[in-house]
Amino acid sequence: MASLENQVNDLRKQKQIAIKERKKIEQQLKNLRSTEKRSSSSLVSVDKKIELERENISEISNILNQKTSQLESIERLISEAEGRILRDKESIEQLEQEIEFSENDDEKQDIQSRLNSLNSHVKELESEIQNRKKTARKISEEVSKYSSLQSNINSKIQKYVKSKPSFRDLVNNSRKEAEKISTLLSQKMKIEGAVTKSLDGLLPKLKEMLAKKAAAAKKAAAAKKAAAAKKAAAAKKKPARKAAAPKRKTAAKKAAAAKKKPARKAAAPKRKTAAKKAAAAKKKPARKAAAPKRKTAAKKAAAAKKKPARKAAAPKRKTAAKKAAAAKKKPARKAAAPKRKTAAKKAAAAKKKPARKAAAPKRKTAAKKAAASKKKR
């Protein structure tokens, strides 16, 4: 029994340890799978970002090429206009010289008209150059802006490209570690399955043994309870038997009891007053009907010596009215038959009231006293 319980406890501990290790390995595998998934998703997102940035940079490059070509064309036009202005100025100088040396008025007017047209053309070219220079400044600002954007995008693309190998390494390492952990997890699951199988084989036997043990304990408790009830019933019956038959005293015990209590027999009887005698007569009427104890001659002589005064005392006589009233008050007690006592009750009464042996002798009536005095004379 104990060995089977120990085996079950050991298997349960092994199962708990196996479950704990399996859960730990499952958590590691879960973390590795999540790391691999995050790394692969990060790698895909980096590729997407690189493609998007490359599309942006291609658009910016196209815009930048357009702005650059516009700036170049404006600069070319400005340079051409400046060249025309220089040529027109040279022609103006020549016409001014010619007008100085001309003598004819018609020639002067013709030269002056040509001079005026050249001056107006120069002014137009100068205003055009100013406008084109303003446009060139705006375009140059836009070109610088797009150039900075292009450089930023290029730096981002380079950053993304540099981060790709790290994500790729994380994916590969996580995959390798996950494969190792998965093999270890399968081993732990096999161990757990074997322990569970062994435990499932032993548990029914243990339950059967525990059921038998519980039944035996229940049976023993019921037997113990029945024995206790039987003992209690026997204990209730025994005290009645002890009280039924009183123990008889041996002669040696009686002699020892008589030695222990001699003083009560020799003690002088207490004298009762008339009131006490009347109360005793009311309480104990049955004793009046009892036969008086006979005294021996020696006892009578001793009593006559001790009580000489009472011989001359006249007894109290009851009147006829008093006797009739006493007879009316207590008629039942005189006619009542005295209850008979069993031997057990007599023995118990003798144990409870030993003092009655030493009680004072009953007083004699006047007639008895007179008869006794006549005999003694």
Secondary structure by P-SEA (a helix, b strand, c coil): caaaaaaaaaaaaaaaaaaaaaaaaaaaaaaaaaaaaaaaaaaaaaaaaaaaaaaaaaaaaaaaaaaaaaaaaaaaaaaaaaaaaaaaaaaaaaaaaaaaacccaaaaaaaaaaaaaaaaaaaaaaaaaaaaaaaaaaaaaaaaaaaaaaaaaaaaaaaaaaaaaaaaaaaaaaaaaaaaaaaaaaaaaaaaaaaaaaaaaaaaaaaaaaaaaaaaaaaaaaaaaaaaaaaaaaaaacaaaaaaccccccaaaaaaaaaaccccccccbbbbcaaaaaaaaaacccccccccccccaaaaaaaaaacccccccccccccaaaaaaaaaacccccccccccccaaaaaaaaaacccccccccccccaaaaaaaaaaac
